[in-house]
């Protein structure tokens, strides 16, 4: 089930898969270009950051997971960081 997403500078969509333990990268035509497994059942979103804006941050949830799910995905609820080598889109930067 898709959850939060980010768009990179090439127009590809990175989508967190709730109950899917992965992030999917879709090309502009909608085809899955890349699958990134994460050690949490419920990634909730993803966002680009870092000095070069090429690092993907992936928060996750442990809400309502069973003991069996938590034993299989003990890092659920953690924040993950991935150096992608692909720059995120700066279209929606917030300047406070």
Secondary structure in CASP SS format (residue, H / E / C, confidence):
PFRMAT SS
TARGET T0000
AUTHOR 0000-0000-0000
METHOD secondary structure of the structure
MODEL  1
X C 1.00
X E 1.00
X E 1.00
X E 1.00
X E 1.00
X E 1.00
X E 1.00
X E 1.00
X C 1.00
X C 1.00
X C 1.00
X C 1.00
X E 1.00
X E 1.00
X E 1.00
X E 1.00
X E 1.00
X C 1.00
X C 1.00
X C 1.00
X C 1.00
X E 1.00
X E 1.00
X E 1.00
X E 1.00
X E 1.00
X C 1.00
X C 1.00
X C 1.00
X C 1.00
X C 1.00
X E 1.00
X E 1.00
X E 1.00
X E 1.00
X E 1.00
X E 1.00
X C 1.00
X C 1.00
X C 1.00
X C 1.00
X E 1.00
X E 1.00
X C 1.00
X C 1.00
X C 1.00
X E 1.00
X E 1.00
X E 1.00
X C 1.00
X C 1.00
X C 1.00
X C 1.00
X C 1.00
X E 1.00
X E 1.00
X E 1.00
X E 1.00
X E 1.00
X E 1.00
X E 1.00
X C 1.00
X C 1.00
X C 1.00
X C 1.00
X C 1.00
X H 1.00
X H 1.00
X H 1.00
X H 1.00
X H 1.00
X H 1.00
X C 1.00
X C 1.00
X C 1.00
X C 1.00
X C 1.00
X C 1.00
X E 1.00
X E 1.00
X E 1.00
X E 1.00
X E 1.00
X C 1.00
X C 1.00
X C 1.00
X C 1.00
X E 1.00
X C 1.00
X C 1.00
X C 1.00
X C 1.00
X C 1.00
X C 1.00
X C 1.00
X C 1.00
END
